[in-house]
Amino acid sequence: MAQMTMIQAINSALDIMLDIDPSVVILGEDVGYFGGVFRCTEGLQKKYGDHRVIDAPIAEGGIIGTAIGLGVNGLRPVAEIQFADYIYPGFDQVVSELARLRYRSDGTFYSPVTIRTPCGGGIRGGQTHSQSPEAIFTHISGLITVMPSNPFDAKGLLVSAIESNDPVIFFEPKRIYNGPFDGDPNNPSVPWSSHPLGEVPEAYYNVPLGKAALVETGHELTIISYGTIVHVAQAAAKLAGVSADIIDVRTLMPLDIDTIRQSVSKTGRCLVAHEATRFCGYGAELVATVQEECFWSLEAPIERVTGWDTPYPHAFEWQYFPGQKRLLAGIRKVMEAK
C-alpha cells in the first residue's frame, strides 16, 4: 500500500495496464512529453515509447475517432480529453459510432475504448473548464459511465474500464485530484476531510464496474452522491448530527439499484446530491429510481441538492458549488418533513 493522490492513482493504473497488456495505448493532447495538463500520464511516454503514449493534435473528434478505429483493430485505447467541456466536438463519434458499434454489427465488432476526462469545478476554471456533463452520457445506450471519489476507487475502476470490452466514459473530478481540500469555502470552520490522500495498493487490482460503495453507515437518512460531493456529504451529515447511509454511486451507468433499494428501505428518507446543474441532471434519475423502488418505505419527499441551472461561473464559483451549507439545509429539510 502507498499514500496516493487521485492523480497518482490514475497514473499507477495506466502504468500497470501498459505494462501487462501490450494492446493498451494512450492518446490525447499533451499526454506524452508533457505528461498531461494535470500530470496523470507523467513519465509514461518516456517509459513505453511514443508509439504507445501518443500526443494528438487539438481535435477531440479525431482523438475519439482514432481510438474507435484502434479498438476495432484489436487495441485497447485510452483516450484523454483534456477537460470534459471539450468533449462536445467528439460527441458524434461517441454517440453515433462508439456506443452503437456492437449493436449495429450484431456483435461482430466492438471497440474497447476508455475515454478519460477531468470534470467539475473547484479550480476557478470558469464556464469552459468546469462542466459536469455526466448525465448526457448516462442517457446514451451502449456506454458505461464512471466517476470515482477517491484514489483507491480511481485506480481500481480505471483498470476495470480498460479491461472492459464495452466503451467507458471515465470522469475524474478535478477538485479532488490532489485530495479533498481542508475547509469548505461556504463554511471555512468545518473541514471536508482529514484524509487528503488514500491508501492504494501499488500492484494490480480492480474495482468492479456497476457496484456502488457504502462509505458511511447509518439508520436515519440515505444520501446518494458521487465524485467530489461524496466528501461534502460526509462533512454535512456529521455537522447535522444525522446517522446516515452515504452511498457513492461510483458507476453511474449501469446503476447499482440493489444497494440504493436496501438503504432507503431501511432509512425511509433520502437526499440526492451532485455538482452538475439540476434540471435533467443525473440526480433526477436517482430520485425517479428511489421513488419507483422504495415508495412504500419513504417517510418524506426525496430532496435534491445540486448546482444551479446556469453556466459554471468564475467569480461566484462557491455560490454555484453545492457546499456544506446547502447540503446541511437539504438534510434538515428532509429530516424535518412529516
C-alpha positions in Angstrom: 0.0 0.0 0.0 1.1 3.6 -0.7 -0.3 7.0 0.0 -1.5 8.4 -3.3 -3.5 11.3 -4.6 -6.1 10.6 -7.3 -3.6 11.8 -10.0 -1.0 9.3 -8.7 -3.5 6.5 -8.6 -4.7 7.1 -12.1 -1.1 7.2 -13.3 -0.4 4.0 -11.5 -3.4 2.3 -13.2 -2.2 3.4 -16.6 1.3 2.4 -15.9 0.2 -1.1 -14.8 -2.1 -1.7 -17.8 0.5 -0.5 -20.3 3.0 -2.9 -18.6 0.8 -6.1 -18.5 -1.2 -5.6 -21.7 0.7 -4.7 -24.9 -2.6 -3.8 -26.6 -3.2 -0.8 -24.3 -2.3 2.6 -25.9 -2.9 6.1 -24.7 -3.7 9.1 -26.9 -4.7 12.7 -26.3 -3.5 16.3 -26.2 -0.2 16.7 -24.3 -0.4 13.2 -22.8 3.1 12.3 -23.9 6.1 14.6 -23.5 4.2 17.0 -21.2 2.6 14.2 -19.1 -1.0 15.7 -19.3 -2.2 19.0 -18.2 -2.8 17.5 -14.7 0.2 15.1 -15.0 -1.9 12.0 -15.0 0.2 10.5 -17.7 3.6 11.8 -16.5 6.5 9.7 -17.3 4.6 7.1 -19.4 5.8 8.1 -22.8 9.4 8.0 -21.7 8.8 4.5 -20.2 6.7 3.0 -23.0 7.6 5.0 -26.1 5.7 7.4 -28.3 4.0 4.6 -30.2 2.0 3.7 -27.1 1.6 7.1 -25.5 0.7 9.3 -28.4 0.5 13.1 -28.5 -2.5 14.1 -30.5 -3.5 17.4 -32.1 -6.2 19.6 -30.7 -9.0 17.7 -32.4 -11.3 15.8 -30.0 -13.4 14.3 -32.8 -10.1 13.0 -34.3 -8.9 11.6 -31.0 -12.1 9.7 -30.3 -12.5 8.6 -33.9 -8.9 7.3 -34.0 -9.4 5.5 -30.7 -12.5 3.7 -32.1 -10.5 2.6 -35.1 -7.7 1.3 -32.9 -10.2 -0.6 -30.8 -11.9 -2.2 -33.7 -8.5 -3.4 -34.8 -7.5 -5.2 -31.6 -6.1 -2.5 -29.3 -7.4 -1.1 -26.0 -7.1 2.7 -26.4 -7.4 5.1 -23.5 -8.2 8.5 -25.0 -7.8 11.6 -22.8 -10.0 14.6 -23.4 -8.2 17.4 -21.6 -11.4 18.8 -20.0 -14.9 17.4 -20.0 -16.0 20.7 -21.5 -14.0 19.9 -24.7 -15.7 16.5 -25.3 -18.5 18.0 -27.4 -16.6 18.3 -30.7 -16.2 14.5 -30.4 -19.7 13.8 -29.2 -21.0 12.5 -32.5 -18.1 9.9 -32.6 -19.2 8.7 -29.1 -22.9 8.6 -29.8 -23.2 7.6 -33.4 -20.2 5.2 -33.6 -18.6 4.1 -30.3 -21.9 3.5 -28.3 -23.6 1.7 -31.2 -20.8 -0.3 -32.8 -21.6 -3.7 -31.1 -25.3 -3.3 -31.7 -25.2 -2.2 -35.3 -22.7 -5.0 -36.2 -24.8 -7.7 -34.4 -21.9 -8.4 -32.1 -19.4 -8.8 -34.9 -17.3 -5.8 -33.9 -16.6 -4.0 -30.7 -14.2 -1.2 -29.6 -13.0 -1.3 -26.0 -12.3 2.4 -25.7 -11.9 4.2 -22.4 -12.3 8.0 -22.6 -10.8 9.7 -19.6 -11.7 13.4 -18.9 -11.5 15.7 -15.9 -14.8 17.3 -14.8 -16.4 19.7 -12.4 -15.3 22.9 -10.7 -13.2 23.9 -7.8 -10.2 25.2 -9.6 -11.6 28.6 -10.8 -11.7 27.3 -14.4 -14.9 29.2 -15.3 -17.6 28.1 -17.7 -15.3 26.4 -20.2 -13.3 24.3 -17.7 -15.7 23.3 -15.0 -18.7 21.5 -16.5 -20.1 18.2 -15.3 -21.8 16.6 -18.3 -22.1 13.1 -16.9 -25.9 12.9 -17.2 -25.7 13.3 -21.0 -23.6 10.2 -21.3 -25.7 8.1 -19.0 -28.6 8.7 -21.4 -26.7 7.0 -24.3 -27.3 3.3 -24.6 -24.1 1.3 -25.0 -21.9 3.4 -22.7 -20.6 2.7 -19.2 -20.2 5.9 -17.2 -17.9 6.1 -14.2 -16.9 8.8 -11.7 -14.7 7.9 -8.7 -14.5 9.9 -5.4 -11.2 8.7 -4.0 -7.8 7.4 -5.1 -8.4 3.7 -4.4 -11.5 3.6 -6.5 -10.0 5.7 -9.2 -7.2 3.2 -9.8 -9.4 0.1 -9.5 -12.2 1.4 -11.6 -9.9 2.6 -14.3 -8.3 -0.8 -14.5 -11.7 -2.4 -14.9 -12.7 0.2 -17.5 -9.6 -0.5 -19.6 -10.3 -4.3 -19.3 -13.9 -3.9 -20.3 -15.0 -4.7 -23.8 -17.7 -2.1 -23.6 -16.8 1.6 -24.0 -16.4 3.6 -20.8 -16.6 7.3 -20.2 -14.4 7.9 -17.1 -15.0 11.2 -15.4 -12.3 12.4 -13.0 -13.4 15.2 -10.5 -10.5 17.6 -10.6 -11.5 19.3 -7.4 -10.2 16.3 -5.6 -7.4 15.3 -7.9 -4.9 16.2 -5.2 -7.2 15.2 -2.3 -10.3 16.7 -0.6 -9.3 20.3 0.4 -9.5 21.0 4.1 -12.2 23.6 4.7 -15.4 24.4 2.9 -15.5 27.8 1.1 -19.1 28.1 2.3 -18.1 27.4 5.9 -14.4 27.6 6.4 -14.6 26.5 10.1 -15.7 23.0 9.0 -13.2 20.7 7.3 -14.3 18.4 4.4 -11.9 15.6 5.2 -8.9 14.9 7.3 -7.6 12.3 4.7 -6.4 14.2 1.6 -4.6 11.1 0.4 -5.7 7.5 0.0 -4.2 4.1 0.8 -3.7 2.5 -2.6 -2.1 -0.8 -3.5 0.9 -0.3 -5.8 0.2 -3.6 -7.5 -2.6 -4.6 -9.9 -6.2 -4.7 -8.6 -9.6 -3.8 -9.9 -12.9 -2.4 -8.6 -15.9 -3.9 -10.3 -18.0 -1.7 -12.6 -21.7 -1.4 -11.7 -21.3 -1.6 -7.9 -21.8 1.3 -5.6 -19.9 1.8 -2.3 -21.5 2.4 1.1 -19.0 4.9 2.5 -20.9 5.7 5.8 -23.5 3.6 7.6 -26.5 4.9 9.4 -30.2 4.4 10.0 -31.9 7.8 9.7 -31.2 9.0 6.2 -29.7 7.9 2.9 -27.5 10.3 1.0 -26.7 9.3 -2.6 -23.9 11.0 -4.4 -20.7 10.6 -6.4 -17.4 12.3 -7.1 -16.5 15.4 -5.1 -19.8 15.8 -3.4 -19.4 12.5 -1.5 -16.9 14.3 0.7 -19.1 17.3 1.1 -22.0 14.9 2.1 -19.9 13.2 4.7 -19.0 16.5 6.3 -22.5 17.9 6.1 -24.0 14.7 7.7 -21.5 15.0 10.5 -22.3 18.6 11.0 -26.0 17.9 11.1 -25.6 15.1 13.7 -27.5 12.7 11.5 -26.9 8.9 11.3 -26.8 8.5 7.5 -26.0 5.8 4.9 -23.9 7.7 2.4 -23.8 5.9 -1.0 -21.1 6.6 -3.5 -22.6 5.5 -6.8 -19.2 5.2 -8.5 -20.6 3.7 -11.7 -23.4 6.0 -12.8 -24.5 3.6 -15.6 -25.2 0.8 -15.1 -26.6 1.9 -11.7 -26.4 -0.4 -8.6 -30.1 -0.2 -7.8 -29.9 -3.0 -5.1 -27.6 -1.0 -2.8 -29.9 2.0 -3.1 -33.1 0.0 -2.5 -31.7 -1.7 0.6 -30.6 1.5 2.1 -33.7 3.6 1.5 -35.9 0.8 2.6 -34.0 0.9 5.9 -33.8 4.6 6.5 -37.1 5.8 4.9 -35.5 9.2 4.0 -33.3 10.1 1.0 -31.3 13.1 -0.2 -29.6 13.1 -3.6 -26.6 15.5 -4.2 -24.4 16.3 -7.2 -22.4 19.2 -8.6 -24.0 19.3 -12.1 -26.9 21.5 -12.9 -30.3 20.5 -11.5 -32.7 20.3 -14.4 -32.4 16.8 -16.1 -29.3 16.2 -14.0 -28.3 12.7 -13.0 -30.0 13.3 -9.7 -33.4 13.3 -11.4 -32.8 9.7 -12.5 -31.8 8.8 -8.9 -34.9 10.4 -7.5 -37.1 8.6 -10.0 -35.4 5.3 -9.2 -35.8 5.7 -5.4 -39.5 6.6 -5.9 -40.1 3.6 -8.1 -38.2 1.1 -6.0 -38.9 2.4 -2.4 -42.1 4.4 -2.5 -43.8 2.4 0.3 -40.7 2.9 2.6 -40.4 6.6 2.2 -41.4 8.8 5.2 -40.7 12.1 3.5 -40.3 13.6 0.0 -36.9 12.9 -1.6 -34.7 16.0 -1.5 -32.2 17.2 -4.2 -29.1 19.5 -3.7 -27.3 20.4 -6.9 -25.6 23.1 -8.9 -27.7 25.9 -10.3 -29.2 25.9 -13.8 -26.6 28.3 -15.1 -23.2 28.1 -16.8 -20.5 27.5 -14.2 -19.4 31.0 -13.0 -15.9 32.1 -12.3 -16.3 35.0 -9.9 -19.2 33.3 -8.0 -17.9 29.7 -8.1 -18.6 28.9 -4.5 -22.1 30.3 -4.7 -22.7 27.8 -7.5 -21.0 24.9 -5.8 -23.3 22.8 -3.6 -21.2 23.0 -0.4 -21.8 22.0 3.2 -24.3 24.8 4.0 -26.6 23.8 1.1 -26.3 20.1 1.9 -26.9 20.8 5.6 -30.1 22.8 4.7 -31.2 19.8 2.5 -30.6 17.3 5.3 -32.6 19.4 7.7 -35.5 19.7 5.3 -35.8 16.0 4.6 -35.3 15.1 8.3 -38.0 17.6 9.4 -40.6 16.6 6.8 -43.5 14.6 8.1 
